[in-house]
Amino acid sequence: MLQVSLNGARGPADGAVAPMSPGAMADSAAAAVAAGASDVHVHPKTPCGQDTLSARVVAATLQEIRKRVAVPVGVTTGAWAEPDPVARVERVRSWTVLPDHASVNWHEPGAEEVAAALIDRGIGVEAGIRSGTDGAERFVASPLGPKVLRVLAEVTDPSADTAEETARALLSALGCAHSRPVLLHGEEAGAWPVLRLAGRLGLATRIGLEDTLVLPDGQRAGSNAQLVAEGLAQYGWAQRSS
């Protein structure tokens, strides 16, 4: 499975290529799915380009994307979008249009409560386990572990030289991870080495403008669809060469 990460915390400073409005996100999602993505991860945005968990904005974003694609669509619940853990849970409970899944960063305060609120509403949980945090340790001990949709193993090492080593250490720390499926991905210069590692290991992965703005050759990516097409090629090449 290859998920497209449409925009992440990118903003106007990162260039117009990152979709900000619900309509632009829908267009980008449709093109990425046409290029081969089988799942969508998106950060709903305020008109000013800030990540938000607002019920109104989440609904508008999901509705626009679902007009264009038939694959699962998930959103973030990152603490940067709502720093107060209690308010974050209330935001989830206020949603009127539900995503298929939502990512929860397990190292953040209130992660267990946010995950429980999502599960109560029938929303799949992507347990975001970031390298360089205690997320793996906390998740392995979590009673909610067996109930999550999958583990989102997130390699935050931005170096092309060391990201694969960091990824292997993160996977080792996770161990069997409650026997849940694992989606492995990296970011910035580490995005492509980690994607290829996922291919060799037979794990799901993701790529998109949230994770990197450039192609494997260093050229700036023109769209999420271009990143997805190249991601599938790199993933397949890694599987064949393993």
Backbone torsions as a table, in degrees:
resi	resn	phi	psi	omega
1	MET	NA	132.0	175.1
2	LEU	-118.1	117.4	178.3
3	GLN	-93.4	143.3	172.8
4	VAL	-101.3	130.5	177.2
5	SER	-103.2	99.9	-163.7
6	LEU	-65.0	-42.1	-170.4
7	ASN	-146.9	-35.5	-178.8
8	GLY	59.3	-145.8	-179.6
9	ALA	-85.7	9.9	178.0
10	ARG	-59.9	152.1	178.1
11	GLY	-138.3	-170.2	-178.5
12	PRO	-55.0	-31.5	-179.1
13	ALA	-65.0	-20.3	-179.8
14	ASP	-87.4	0.6	177.3
15	GLY	104.4	154.3	-175.5
16	ALA	-67.7	-11.3	-177.0
17	VAL	-66.0	-27.1	179.5
18	ALA	-81.3	121.3	-176.2
19	PRO	-70.4	133.6	-176.5
20	MET	-112.6	-40.1	-176.5
21	SER	-90.0	158.5	176.9
22	PRO	-54.3	-40.8	179.1
23	GLY	-64.8	-43.4	178.9
24	ALA	-66.3	-38.1	176.9
25	MET	-63.3	-40.8	179.0
26	ALA	-64.1	-43.6	177.8
27	ASP	-60.6	-45.3	-178.3
28	SER	-66.2	-40.8	178.2
29	ALA	-62.8	-43.3	-178.9
30	ALA	-62.2	-43.0	179.5
31	ALA	-66.8	-39.0	-179.9
32	ALA	-67.2	-40.1	177.6
33	VAL	-66.4	-39.2	176.4
34	ALA	-61.9	-29.9	179.3
35	ALA	-81.4	-10.1	175.6
36	GLY	128.3	-3.4	177.4
37	ALA	-66.6	141.7	-178.7
38	SER	-115.7	8.0	-179.3
39	ASP	-161.9	150.5	-177.2
40	VAL	-125.0	134.1	171.7
41	HIS	-121.2	128.8	-174.3
42	VAL	-139.7	150.6	172.9
43	HIS	-107.4	105.3	174.7
44	PRO	-58.4	144.7	-173.5
45	LYS	-125.1	146.9	168.0
46	THR	-71.7	167.4	176.1
47	PRO	-58.2	-23.0	178.6
48	CYS	-85.0	-2.4	177.3
49	GLY	91.0	13.2	179.6
50	GLN	-94.0	143.0	175.8
51	ASP	-62.8	141.2	-178.9
52	THR	-146.9	152.2	173.7
53	LEU	-107.4	13.6	179.6
54	SER	-53.7	132.6	-179.8
55	ALA	-58.9	-39.6	-179.2
56	ARG	-64.7	-45.2	-177.6
57	VAL	-72.3	-41.0	176.9
58	VAL	-59.4	-44.1	179.9
59	ALA	-62.0	-47.8	-178.5
60	ALA	-61.9	-40.5	-179.2
61	THR	-65.8	-48.6	-179.0
62	LEU	-64.0	-41.6	-178.3
63	GLN	-63.8	-41.7	179.8
64	GLU	-66.6	-44.1	-178.9
65	ILE	-65.7	-41.1	-177.2
66	ARG	-70.7	-17.5	172.4
67	LYS	-67.5	-22.1	-170.6
68	ARG	-111.1	-21.9	-177.2
69	VAL	-134.2	155.9	179.4
70	ALA	-112.9	9.9	179.9
71	VAL	-91.9	164.7	177.7
72	PRO	-60.4	144.9	-180.0
73	VAL	-127.4	127.6	179.9
74	GLY	-123.7	161.6	-178.9
75	VAL	-127.0	169.8	175.5
76	THR	-86.2	157.4	164.8
77	THR	-128.2	28.2	-175.3
78	GLY	-55.7	144.7	-177.4
79	ALA	-62.1	-25.1	178.8
80	TRP	-65.6	-25.0	179.1
81	ALA	-80.3	-25.7	177.0
82	GLU	-156.3	93.8	-172.8
83	PRO	-62.6	-32.9	-176.7
84	ASP	-77.5	117.4	-178.1
85	PRO	-58.1	-38.9	179.8
86	VAL	-66.2	-43.2	179.0
87	ALA	-66.3	-32.0	178.8
88	ARG	-64.6	-42.2	176.5
89	VAL	-62.6	-42.8	179.6
90	GLU	-64.1	-36.0	176.2
91	ARG	-60.5	-46.9	179.3
92	VAL	-59.6	-42.6	-178.7
93	ARG	-69.1	-20.3	-177.9
94	SER	-88.6	-10.5	-176.2
95	TRP	-60.0	134.2	178.7
96	THR	-99.6	-25.4	173.1
97	VAL	-118.3	124.7	-170.8
98	LEU	-98.5	135.9	172.1
99	PRO	-72.7	164.0	175.1
100	ASP	-71.0	-33.8	178.5
101	HIS	-153.8	166.0	177.5
102	ALA	-146.3	142.2	179.4
103	SER	-86.8	140.4	177.7
104	VAL	-127.8	119.2	179.2
105	ASN	-79.0	111.2	-168.5
106	TRP	-69.4	-15.3	178.9
107	HIS	-86.0	-9.7	-176.3
108	GLU	-81.7	147.1	174.7
109	PRO	-57.4	135.4	178.0
110	GLY	84.9	6.2	-176.5
111	ALA	-58.3	-44.8	-178.1
112	GLU	-62.2	-41.2	-179.1
113	GLU	-68.1	-40.5	177.5
114	VAL	-64.5	-44.9	178.8
115	ALA	-60.8	-42.2	179.7
116	ALA	-63.2	-40.1	178.8
117	ALA	-64.0	-39.9	177.8
118	LEU	-64.5	-46.9	-179.8
119	ILE	-61.3	-40.0	178.8
120	ASP	-60.3	-29.8	-178.7
121	ARG	-92.9	4.2	178.7
122	GLY	79.2	19.4	179.5
123	ILE	-96.4	129.3	178.0
124	GLY	-64.7	142.6	-179.3
125	VAL	-107.2	124.5	167.2
126	GLU	-93.7	110.5	-178.5
127	ALA	-78.9	101.8	-178.1
128	GLY	-76.9	111.8	-179.2
129	ILE	-113.5	106.5	-174.3
130	ARG	-94.5	139.8	173.6
131	SER	-63.7	151.3	179.0
132	GLY	79.2	8.8	177.5
133	THR	-128.0	177.7	175.9
134	ASP	-92.8	16.6	-177.3
135	GLY	-57.2	-42.6	-178.4
136	ALA	-62.9	-46.7	-179.7
137	GLU	-61.0	-43.5	-178.9
138	ARG	-67.5	-38.3	-178.7
139	PHE	-70.1	-42.4	-179.9
140	VAL	-58.1	-33.6	-179.0
141	ALA	-89.6	-1.6	-173.1
142	SER	-79.2	133.6	175.0
143	PRO	-69.5	-15.6	178.3
144	LEU	-84.7	-10.1	-176.4
145	GLY	-49.4	-48.5	-178.6
146	PRO	-66.3	-13.5	-174.8
147	LYS	-96.1	-7.3	-177.0
148	VAL	-77.8	156.9	179.0
149	LEU	-68.2	-47.3	179.0
150	ARG	-164.3	167.3	174.9
151	VAL	-97.1	129.6	177.0
152	LEU	-101.6	93.9	-178.4
153	ALA	-81.9	108.2	-170.1
154	GLU	-108.8	111.7	-178.1
155	VAL	-90.7	108.4	-176.2
156	THR	-90.8	1.7	175.6
157	ASP	-68.8	114.7	-174.8
158	PRO	-86.6	7.3	-175.8
159	SER	-94.1	128.9	176.8
160	ALA	-65.2	-24.1	-176.8
161	ASP	-80.2	-29.4	-172.9
162	THR	-120.8	-5.5	-174.8
163	ALA	-61.8	-38.4	-179.5
164	GLU	-64.6	-42.1	177.9
165	GLU	-62.0	-42.0	177.3
166	THR	-62.8	-39.3	179.2
167	ALA	-63.3	-43.7	-179.7
168	ARG	-64.3	-38.0	178.1
169	ALA	-65.6	-38.7	179.1
170	LEU	-65.8	-44.2	178.5
171	LEU	-62.9	-37.2	177.9
172	SER	-65.1	-40.7	179.2
173	ALA	-65.6	-32.0	179.2
174	LEU	-74.4	-31.6	-177.2
175	GLY	60.2	-134.1	179.9
176	CYS	-77.5	-16.0	174.9
177	ALA	48.0	53.4	178.4
178	HIS	59.1	21.0	179.4
179	SER	62.5	25.0	178.6
180	ARG	-88.5	150.0	177.0
181	PRO	-60.0	150.0	-178.5
182	VAL	-116.7	131.7	169.5
183	LEU	-109.3	118.9	-176.4
184	LEU	-107.9	129.6	177.0
185	HIS	-150.6	160.8	177.5
186	GLY	-120.7	-170.6	179.6
187	GLU	-144.7	159.1	-178.5
188	GLU	49.5	-132.8	-176.6
189	ALA	-66.5	-17.8	177.6
190	GLY	-84.0	-7.2	-174.6
191	ALA	-62.6	-45.4	-175.0
192	TRP	-73.7	-43.8	175.4
193	PRO	-58.8	-38.4	-179.3
194	VAL	-71.6	-38.3	176.1
195	LEU	-59.7	-44.0	179.8
196	ARG	-66.0	-36.3	176.0
197	LEU	-62.8	-42.1	177.2
198	ALA	-58.4	-40.0	177.7
199	GLY	-62.2	-44.2	-179.5
200	ARG	-66.0	-32.8	-178.3
201	LEU	-88.9	-5.6	-179.7
202	GLY	72.2	28.3	179.9
203	LEU	-98.3	154.1	171.1
204	ALA	-63.7	158.2	-179.2
205	THR	-150.1	-178.7	176.4
206	ARG	-149.4	161.4	175.4
207	ILE	-155.6	154.9	179.4
208	GLY	162.2	178.3	-174.8
209	LEU	-67.4	-18.9	172.1
210	GLU	-62.7	-38.6	-171.6
211	ASP	-91.5	-34.0	-179.6
212	THR	-157.8	149.4	176.7
213	LEU	-103.6	1.3	-174.7
214	VAL	-127.8	156.8	175.4
215	LEU	-83.6	170.3	-178.3
216	PRO	-57.6	-27.9	-179.8
217	ASP	-86.2	4.3	178.2
218	GLY	91.7	-8.1	177.4
219	GLN	-70.9	145.5	179.5
220	ARG	-68.7	133.4	179.8
221	ALA	-73.1	141.3	179.9
222	GLY	-89.4	-17.0	-176.2
223	SER	-169.5	166.8	172.1
224	ASN	-64.1	-37.2	179.8
225	ALA	-60.4	-39.8	178.3
226	GLN	-64.7	-40.9	177.9
227	LEU	-65.3	-39.8	179.4
228	VAL	-64.9	-45.7	179.9
229	ALA	-60.5	-42.8	179.0
230	GLU	-71.4	-35.2	178.3
231	GLY	-62.7	-42.7	177.9
232	LEU	-64.2	-38.9	178.8
233	ALA	-65.3	-44.2	-179.9
234	GLN	-66.6	-40.4	-179.9
235	TYR	-63.1	-46.5	178.9
236	GLY	-65.0	-39.1	178.3
237	TRP	-62.9	-42.4	-179.9
238	ALA	-63.1	-39.5	179.4
239	GLN	-65.5	-40.8	-178.5
240	ARG	-69.8	-29.3	-176.2
241	SER	-92.3	-2.8	-176.5
242	SER	-80.5	NA	NA
